[in-house]
Amino acid sequence: MREARPTRTGPLAFLAGAGAAAIAFQGAVGDENAVSAMFDAAERKFGGVDVVVNMAGIMPMGPLVNLH
């Protein structure tokens, strides 16, 4: 996992504008070591994790009859 770069208009900017602290990560949630590193980074920065927003998913493309 790597820390995602915030944009000026993205969710992190919105949260910062509201006075909240947040970080975002980008990576493969199927990689246990990467997820562990993400939580370690969050704990170092904030002392713990209060909320997790899972936006992980896949979007297969193709004809519906070919999707499993």
N, C-alpha and C positions, 0 to 999 in steps of 0.2 A: 504494500500500500504506500502511496505517496500522498502528502498533503496537497490538496487541490488548490490551485490559485484562485483567489476570490476575484470577482468582477465588481465594477462599480455599481451595478444594478442587480446583482444576484442575491440569493438568500442570505449570504453572510453579510453583505452590505446592509440589507434590510434589518437583520438582527443587531448589527452594530449601531445602526441609527436608532434603534429602540433601547440601546443601553445594555444589550445582552452580549455575552462572549460566546463564540462558537468557532469550531474548526470543521473543515470538510476534508474527506479523504477520497481518493480514487484508487481502485484496485480490484482484485479478484477476491470476493468473499468466500470462495471455495478453497482458498489457500489459508490454512489454519495459522501458519506462521505470520502471514501478512496481517491477518485480523488481530492476532495477539500484539503485533507491533503497533497497530493503530490504537488499541486500547492503552498500551504502555505510553504512547505519545500523549494521549488525552489525559491520562493520570498525571504525567509529568507537568503538563500545562495547567491543569485545573484541580489536581488533587483527587480526582475521581470522575466518574461518569454518572450524570443524572438522567439524561435522555438520549436515546439512540433512534435515529430516523433511518429506517432501512428503505433505500430506494434502489436496491439491487434487483436485477431482472434481465431477462433476455427477450428479444423480439425476433423470432424466426420470420424470415420473409419467404414467400412462395405461395403457390396455390394451396388452399385450405385442405384439399384432399391429400396433399403430400406431407402435411404436418403430422407429427406423432404426438 
